[in-house]
Amino acid sequence: MSSNKYIKIKLDGQPLDLTDTDIQISINYQVEDTDDFTKKKSSEAFNITVPATINNDQLANTLHNPDIEDMTDGKAFRSYRNGSIEANGDELLVGKAFLTSATHTNRPISYQYDFYGNNGDWIIPLKETTLFDLLKHINFTFTKDVIVDSWEFNGRLEGLPYVFAPVRYRAPMDIYDETIVDGDYKDDNMTALYMKPSISVYWLIYWGLKSVGYQIQSTFMDTDYFVRQVMPWTWGNFLNAEGNRQDNLKFLAKGTERVQSPNNYDAYIDVKASNDFEEGGYDTNNVYTYSSVDCEMKWTYPTAFDYKTIKATFNLQIDWEVLLNTNREVLVRVDWIVNGGAPIEHEVVHASTGPTFGFQKRDVFDDFFTVEVNALDTISAKVYVKTTGTSVGVSWAKLEVIQFTISDITIPLGGEINFENYNGLKNYKFLDFLAGIFDCYNIIPGTDPVNKVVLMEPAHPYSLDNSATPTHAGYFNADYLDWNDKQDLSKESTIELYRDYERELTMKFKDDSNDGLLKVVQERNSTTLAAAKYVFPERFKAEKKDLENRFFSPVMHYEVAQWQGIATPAKTPQMICIVPENVSNTSNEESQHTFAPKLAYYKGVVSDAGGWRFDGDEYTTFPFMFAVNYQPGGQDDPILSYCDEITGSARGKGLLRRFFLQRFAIMRNGQFYTTFFRLNNKDATNWYHREHKICRGQRWELVKMTNYRPLSEGSTECYLRKWSPITEEDYNSVFPSFKLTPDKYDTKYSPLKCLAKDVPGPLNETEL
């Protein structure tokens, strides 16, 4: 190999042995899929073949020999590994490498690798990462002060990655008071126990990239517009202590036989309730004991699993039967005891006397006992039986414990919130979440794998208020590099008039089948809420295409009339409302609070949105969170809806018009160019390719670079898009248009608001 021309390929920092033919290695670069711009790409070098030398055998774990197994932790040789490709001292690709195959005859011949650089360096190791993995470190004591302090959330403090902003869920805000004879139910007092945290979007991205050694570089993600964005709680019942707490503190005891009390008995009875596995019980951490002497079923809160203060609900079910003759008496009672003291609650299973007759009865007793406990507290249940009377007849009770267990654990005020217990977060992948963010803001990621930085910006210049003039640079930042002299005109180039896309493109959010209010409003108005359409010229395919956000669903709002007169001047505040479709099945706390993820903006504690009532106190300012602020002036707030929205009497720009219109203008103009350039390593190692390329007097966006050969004198095929300004025709191609007389492409507009009558009232017995 020539001394001044070399390729160096490394795996986990160790060089591979190469041959002279390896200088023909080629690298591809691509910003995004040319057919689907939502799919972001990276740098790639496929089918790199190296000889089976002793060094390469070791680095490949002699894959050519089927007798050799990968015995490393995590099977490292069969997973991704750090890889890099260097040419003449320039690092062309830094990322991940995969061993794909080995060849041999009567001796080993070669190994083949695929390399992924640029975005692939962080995307690949994050493929299995869930939101749970990134949020499980969050913990705090759940108090009213913590809730109030969180209202200062501005998205810029890593120690405050959440805000307890008001959201109306299925259950009304205040608890129904049965002492109110006329059934006056105001639904106007949001208690501390009702509040749930909304999670910071920015810090979730930050922690995701940090977990693989990267940091964010983004002007857009450093704006208040973005850092104040949060995800309202949709991950299940917030105060339910699921996960480790449930697993470590639960037990199940069952009666081993049916016991009968003697005649003329007056004492606690030995119910023989065992947690023996062979009897169908369980007790992973020995939290349950039974004393035949004291007739006591006892649970102990162990210090080894101290989750601070919790509210535990115990369930005791007993299959009971009684017999009594004339003038006999039977009493069966359960006594609940805390820390070995006197019973604090008596629950009668059965009590009867037979002065003139006798009878026999059998039934099932089902009792729940709820109490706040701390480490070392004990909760006991004992069954008391009395079988007495004035006659010589018989009375007895037969009993068998069906189960004694903890049915539920919740977090009270003063308890500890620990996100490692929210198993629902394991159902959501980080990369799906990130894809949803990209789908909202037309973001293109670019990666500098040497300095471990990920650039994330909207594709084109944009504004964050209602102005039509872009004020922030996008990923393509309007700088330029002159490639006129690099073009290889000896090869055939093609300018394509792009038309291979559907004429009608609708951008919408993911459907949320559990969001009952969303369904009600969409069906009432026969439309898809928050969706926007763009229509291309007639040269495009006469078909329709939906681009659905890959993570987020629409957010519903309503006006809380009960709070209208609290602030001065009187104003009805707007609040997010998330209610399940199946409102009749509300005994399941998880189903009440589990929805497709949603995206909102927290404006802060403001004085112009109305007042509210929190924990019995009236506040004349409001912690305001929304996807769209429908009050006057809301057009200059973030509008997290694809379509334009009417706020007050003004029209505010939706996500399509604000972030995607320049992209669609380029597609509408449609001059896409396949040509060849004589590139050097410096051209190829421009990690981001943000600058426009000047060629033939025009500005182009580099989309794809195919088969760049670092040590070749030849030229490289490139695919470019010609930049085109947004025209009046582009503006007029966005729907709904809000015209009084809509044209054939127009769509119906309905705000993301429900009526007050759509919001459920108090729960009745059938709903419980």
N, C-alpha and C positions, 0 to 999 in steps of 0.2 A: 504494500500500500504506500502511496506517495507520502512523504514526510510532511507535506504542507496540506494534505487533504486527509481528514480522518473522521470517522464516526465512532462515538463512544456510547454504548448502551449499558445502563446499570439496573440491577435489581436489588432493592434494599441497600443501595449504596455500593454494591459490589459489581465490578465490570464483568460483562460477558465477553467470551472470546469470539472474535468475528473473523470473517474471511474478506478478501479483496472485493468480492461481489456484493458485500453488504453495503457498500457505498451507494447502491441503487435504492436504498430505502426511501419510501415516499410517505408524506404526511398530508392529511386532509384537515381543513378547518372549515367550520360551518357555524354561523350565528344561530340559525333556526332552520327547521324543516322548510324546504321550499314550497311544499304543498299545504302545510299546516303550521302557521306561525306561532301557535300556542306551544309547540314542541321545541324546546330549546336544545341546542346541540353543543358539541365541544370539538376539541382536536382529537384526531385518531390516527393510528398507524397500525394497520392490520397485517397479519401473515408475515411477521418478521421471523425469518428462519436463521438459526445459528447452529454451528456444528456441534456434535456431541463430544466435546473435549472433556477432560477430567474435571476442569473447573465448571463447565456448563452442566455436566452430569450432577455435580453436587448441588448447583443452584436449582436444578429441575427435579431433584430427588430421584434421579434415574427413572423417569416416567416410562421409558421404553421397556423396562423390566416389570412385567405384571406381578412378579413375586414380591416386589417392594411396596409396602403400604406407607401411607403418610401418617406417622404416629405423633406428629406435633400437636400442640394444643390448638384447637380450632382448625386443624388440617390446613396449616399455613400455605403449603405448596399448592393446594387446590383452590385457594381463595385469591383475592386480589392482593398485590404486593406493590410497594412503592417502586416506581419505574421512571426512568428519564432517558432522553435521547439527546445527545450533544453532537454538533457538527462544527469542526474547526473552532472549538471554544465557545460556541453559542448554544445555549440550552434551547432546543426547538420544542421539546415536549417534556413536561413534568407532570406526572400524575400517577395512574395505576396501571399495572401490567397483569395480564392473565396468561398462564400457560395453557395452551389449547391442545397440543398434540406432540407426539414424538414418532420418529420413523426409525426402522432398523432392518437389516438383513440378518446375517449371522453375527453382526456387530451393530452397535448403535450408530445412527447416521446424523440425525438432526433433531432440534426442538423448534417448535413454532409458538410465537407469542402474539397477543394483541395488546396494544397500548392505548390508553385513554388519557388525554391531558386536558388542560383548561378546566372547564366546568366539571368534567368527569372526576377530577381529583377529589372533590368534596361530595359530589352527588353519590358516587358509588358507595362510600362508607356510611352514608346517611339513609340508604335504601330501607333499612328495617327500623330506623329510629322512630319512636312514637312520641306524641305529645307528653305522655306519661314520663318517658325517659328525661325530658327536658324540664318538666314542672315538678317532679317529685321532691325536689329539694325545698320547695316553699313550705314554710310552717310558721304559725303565729298563734297567739292566744286570742280566742274569739271573744271580743268584748265590744261594748257600744263605742268606747273610745277609739278602738281600731277602725270601726266602721266610719266614724266621723272623720278621723285623721286621713282615711283613704280618699276623701273627697278632694284633697289637695293634689291628687294624681295629675301629673303632666307628662308622663311617659319618659322622663329623663333621669329617673332614679332607679337603679337596679334593685335597690332594697324595697321599692314600692311598685311591683309589677302588676297591680290589680287595683280596682276601685269598686266599692260597694255603691253603685249608682242604682236608683229605683227602677225596678222592672216588675210589671204585674204578671204573675203566673196564674195557674188554674185556681188555686185557693184565693178567696178574697183577702184583702189586706189585714183586716182586723178579725178577731175570733168572735163567732156568734155568741152573744150573751143570752142564755136561756131565761135570765131573769127579766128580760125586756118582754113584757106581755104582748105588746102589739107587733112584735117581730120587726122592730125598727133596725134595719141593717144598713149601716152607712158605708162600709167598705172604704173608709177614708183615713185609716191610721196604719201606716206601714211600720211594723214592729222590727226590732233588731233581729229577731229569729227568722223574719221573712226575707231579709236581705241576703244576696248572694254576690260573689265577686265576679267582675268582668276582667278577663285576662289580657294583658298587654300583648299586642301583636309584635311590636318592635323587639321586646326583650325575648320573645320566643324565637324569633329569627336570630337574634344575637347569640343566644345560648346554643341554638342548633349549629351554627357555624363554628362557634367556640369549641364545641365538643369534638370537632375534627381539626382543630388548630387554625381556623380561619377567622378573619374579622371582616366587618362590613365597611365598604366605602360607598357612600350614597348621599348625595345632596338631597334627594327626594325623601329618603328615610330619616333625614335629620330635621325635617320641617315639623312644625306643630301639627300640620295637616295629617301627617302619618304617625308621629309618635304618640298622639292622643287616641289612636284607634285601638279598640279593644274587642274582645269576643265575649258577649253576654253569656252567662252560665247556662249551658245546654247539655252538660255532661252527666246528668243524673241528680239524685237528691243530694244537695250540698251538705246538710247536717247529718246525713246517714253515715255512720262510721264503718263503711264497708272495708273490704280488703283485709290488711293484716290485723286490724283491731278485731274485726268479726272472727277471723280465723283463729286468733290466739286466745280469745276469751270465751269462745262458745263451747258448749258441751251438750250432751243429750243423755239423760238418765231415763230408764224405763223400769217399770215394775217387773220383777222376776216371777211373781206368782200372784194369784188372787187371794187376798187375805180376808178373813172374817173375824169380826169383833166378838168377844164373848157376850153372853147375856149379862145384864147388870154391870156394864162397863162404863167407866167415866175417866178417860185419860187419852193422851196421845197414843197413836197406834203405829206399829211397825209396818210401813208400806213396802219395805224391801225394794227400794228404787235404786237400781244399779246402773253404773255407766259402763258396765262390762261390754266389750265389743261383741262377745258371743251372744249377748242378750239384745243386740241391736243398738246399743248406745255407743258413744264415743267421748273422748276427753283427751285431746292432744297434749295439753299442758298441765294436766292434773289440777284443774281448777275446781273440781267437784269431789265432795266426800259425802258418805252416808253413815250415820250412826244408828245402829239398831237399838242401842241403849236409850239414846235421847229421841229416837224416832225422827231424826232431823236430816232433811235434804239441804245441803249447804254448798254455796258457791263462794269462792274467795277470789278477790281481785289481786293477782300476784304482782309483786314489785318488779319481777323480771319483764313484765309487759305493762309498764306504767304509762298509760296514755293520758295522764292527768285526769281532770274531772270528765266523766262521761255520764250519760243518762242511759241506763240499762233497763230494758223491759223483759221481764221473765214471764214465761208461759207455763202453766201447770194444767194438765188435762188428766181427769180421773174418770174411769169407768166405775160407777157406783150403783149399788143396789141395797135397798132397805126392806125390812120386814118388821111389822109390829102388830101385836094383838091388842085386843080391847084393853084400855087403861094402861097402855104402854107408851113410851116416849123414845124418839130417835132424833139425835142431833149429830150432823156431820159438818165440820167446819175446817177451813184452812187458815192458819195463822202465819202471817208474814213477819219476819223478825230481821232487824238490822243490827249487825255487830253484837249479837248475842243478848240483846236487851229484851225488854218486854215487847210483846207483839204490838206493831204499830198499825196493823190492819187485820181485820177478821172478815173472811168471806164465807158465808154460809153455803154449804153444798146442798144440804137438805135439813129441814127441821119440821117435825110433825108430832102430834100426839093423837092417840086413839081412845078417847074416853068412852065411846059407844060402839066403835067398830075397829076392825083391823084391816090392813092392806099391805100389798107388796108393790114396789116400784123400782125400775132401773132406768138410768139415764147417763149422760156424759156431762161432766162439769168442765168448763173451759174458762180459765181465769188468767188475767194479765196484771202484773204488778210492775210499776215503773218507779224508779228511784235514781237520784244522782249518787254516784259512788266515786271514791278515790282509792288509791292503792292501799291494800290490806283490809279494806272493808269486806264484810261478809254479809251475804243475803241468804236467809234460811226460810224454808217452808216446812210446816209441820201440820199433820192432819189430826184433828181432835175428834173423838167419837164418844157419844154418850148414849147408852141404851139402858134406860131405867123405866120404872113404872110401879104402880100400886098393886097390880094384879100379879098372879103367879104365871102369867103368860110369857111369851117370848118376844124379844125384839133384838135385831142384829143389823149390822151393816157389812156388806162385802165390798171391797175396794181393790182396784188395780190401777197403778199409775201408768197412763198411756205415754205421757212424756213430761219431763221437767227440763226446761231449756231456756236459753236466752233467745228471744225471738227477734230482738232488735237492739241496736246500740246507736245512739245519736249523740251529737255534740251540743251541750247547753252553752249558754253564755258563761264564759270563764273556762271553757274547755279548750283543748288544743286542736287546731286545724293543721293537718299534715297531708299534703297532696299525694304522698306515696300510698295513700289508702283509696284513692279514686281510680278504681280499675277501669271505669268507663273511658278514661283518657287513653287507655291502651288500644282502643279501637280506631285511633286516628293516626295516620302516618304524617311525619313532619313534612316530607316532600309533597304530599297531597295538599297540606296546608299552604306550603310555599307556592305550589301551582295555582291555588286559589287566589293568592295575593298577586301573582303575575297576571292572572286572568282579569283582575280588577283594573290594573294600572298599566297594562301593556309593557311590562317590565322585561328587559333583556339583561341577563346576567353575563358578566365577563370575569374571567379569573386570571389573576397573576399568581401562579402556583409557587413561584420562587419566594415572593414576599408574603405569601399566604393571605391574599386580599381578594374578596369578591366584590366587584363593582355591580350594583343593582340600580338601574335607572329606567324610567319610562323610555320607550324607544325614541320618542321625538320631543322637541321642546314643548312646554306646557305652561299653563298658568294655574294658580290655586285659588283665585277668586273668580268672579263671574266675568272677568275681562276676556275679550276675544284675542288679545295679543299675548303670545307666550312670553313669560318672564323668567323661566328656568330652562337651562340646557338639558336635553335628553341624553340618552345613550349615544345617539348620533348627534354630536355636539356642535355641528356647523363649522368646525375647523376643517381643514382640507390638506391633503397630500397630493402633490402633482405627480401623477403616474403617466403623463403623456409620453415621455421619452422611454418609458419601460414597456410600452405596448409592442407586442410582436405581430406586425402586420403581415408577416410571411405566412401566418396561419389563418385559417378561415374563422371569422367571427360571425356571430349571429345576433341581431337585434330582434327580440321577440315582442310582438304586441300581445301582452298577457291577457288571456281571457279564460283561463282554465280554473274558474271559480264560479260558485253559484251566484246568481244575480241578486237574490234577496238573502241577506245575512242578518239573522237575529241573534243578539247577545242577551243572555238571560242568566239568572241565578239557578242553582240546583234546586229542584223541587224538594219540599220538606213534607213528607206524607204524614208526619205527626203534628203538623202545625194546623190546628183546626180553624183559627181565625184567617189564616192565609187562604185556606180552601174555601171558606164562606165568602170572602170578599171576591176571590177570583171567579167563583161560580156566579155570584150575583152580577158581576160586571162583564162576564164572558170575555175575559182578557187574561194575559199573563203579566202579573205585576212586576214592575221594575225592569221590564224588557225593552230593548230598543232595536230598531231595524235600520240597516243601511242598504240602499239599493244601488247596484252597479249598472253601467250602461247595457244596452241590448246585445253587445257583442259577447257578454258573459253568458254562461249556461242558464237557460230558462228554468232554473230549479231553486229550491229553498234550502237554506242550511241554518241549523241552530248551533251556536257556540255556547255551551253551558258551562258556567263556572264550576271548576272541578272540586270545590270545597264548600263554598258559602251558599246559604239560602237567604231568601228575602226576609226583611225585618218589618213587622207590623207595629203600628203605633195607634194610640187613642188619646182623646182629651179627657182628663180627669175632672169632670164637672164638680165633684165634691170639694175640690180645693180652689175653686175659682175666686172666692172672696178673701183668701188669706193674705195675699200680697196687695200692695197699693201702688199703682192703680190695679184694680181687679183684672186678673188674666187667668184663663184656663190653661194649666200646664199640659204639656204633651209628654207622654211616657211610652216606652216600649212595652209591648204586651205579647207574651208568648204562651199560648194556651193549647193543650193537646186536642186532637180531633175527637178522640173517644172520651168525652168529658164525663161519661157515666161510670167509667172505671177508674176512679180516683183513689181507691184504696192502695194502689201501687204507687208509692212515692217516686220510684224511679221513672215510671212512665209519665208522671206529671212534669218532669224536668229534663227529659231526654229528647233532644231535637237535633236536626242537622245544624252544624255550626253556623253562626251568624256574625256579621261584621257591623260594628257601630263606632261612633265618634263620641268621645267624652269631652264636652266643651268646658266643664268645670262648674263651680258654684256661681251661678249667674243671678242677677237681680231682675232681668227682663223676661224671664220665662214663666213667672208665676211663683206661687208658694206651695207648701205641702205640709203634711202632718207626719212627723216621725216619732214613734214611741211616746205618743201622747202630747208632744210639744209641737207648736206651730212655727214653721220656718218661712220667712218672707223671701228667702232665696232658695234656689233649686239646683241640686246636682244634676245637670242636664246631659243626658245621653240619647243619641238618636242615630238613625241611618240617614234620615232627611229631616231637617228642621223646617216644618211647614209654617212656622210663624213668620211675620214680616221681617225681612232682612236675611232669611234663611238661605237665599240664593248665593250669599258669599261664604256660607259655611260649607264644609265638605258635604257632597251629595253622593251617598254610597248607593246609587241606583244607576243602572245602565242608561235609562231614559232620562230626558230632561224632566224636571219637576216644577210644579207651580208652588211657590212658597210665598204666602201672603197673596199679593197680586202680581208678583214678578215671576219670571221664568229663569230657573237656574240650570246650569249645564250638568248633565249626567256624565257618567264615566265614559260612554262611547264618544260623545262630542268632545270631552276634555282630553282624553288620552289616546283615542284610536283614530280620530278623523284624519290626521296627517298620514297615517299608514294607509288608510283607505283611499286617500287622494293619490298616493303613489301607485296603488294597485289600479285605480281608475285610469290614470294616465298610461300605465302599463308598459313602459319601455324597459324591458329587462334584457340585459346584455351578457352574452357568453363570449368572452374574448381571452387573449393570452398576454401575460406579462412576464418579462424577465426579472424575476424577484431574487433578492438576496436574503441571507439569514436575518438581517435586521428588519426587513419587511415582514418576514414570517413570525418573528418573535415580538411583534407589536401585539401584546397579549389581548388588547381590547378591540382594536380596529374601529375606534369611535369616529375617526375623521372620515369625511367624504373623500373619495378618490376622484381627482380631476382627470378626465380622459375625453379627448375630442371636444374639449371646451365645455363639458357638462359635469355636473356633480352627481356622483354615484355612491350608493351604499354597498359595501362589500358584504355579500351574503355567504359566499362559499368559495373556498380555494381547494382545488382538487389535485392530488398527487404532486405536491411540492417535493422536488428532489434536491436536497441541500447541497450536494456536491456536483450537481449537473449544470452544464452550461445552457441547457434548454429552457424553454419558457413554461409557465404554469397556467393551467386553465382556471379562470375566475368567473364567477357569476355575480352580476351587479344589478341593482335596481336604480333607475334614474329618479333623483329627487324631483318632486313636483309640488308647487304651492297649493294650499287649500283654496279652492275656488267657491264662488257662490253656488255652483252646481253641487259641490260636496255638501255645503250647508243645507241645501234644499233636499238632499237625499237621505236625511236623518228623520226617522219617524218614532213616536207620534209627532205630527207637525203642529198640532193644536189649531189647525185651520177649521173655520166654521163649515167649509165644504171640502171634506177630505178627498184626496185623489185615490186611485185604485190601490196604491201601495200602503196607504196610511193605516195606522193601528190605533186602537182605542186607548186613551189615557185614563188611568185611575190611580190616585195616590195610594201610598202604602199606609192607609189609615182604615180602621174599622169604626163602626158606630158604637156608641156607648151600650146600646142594647145587645150588641154582639158579644160583649164581655160577660162571662158567666157571673151569676149572682151567688148567694149562699148555697152551700152544699146541703142537699136534703138526705134523708135516710137511705133512699134508694141509691144515691151516688156514693154514699159511704160504704 
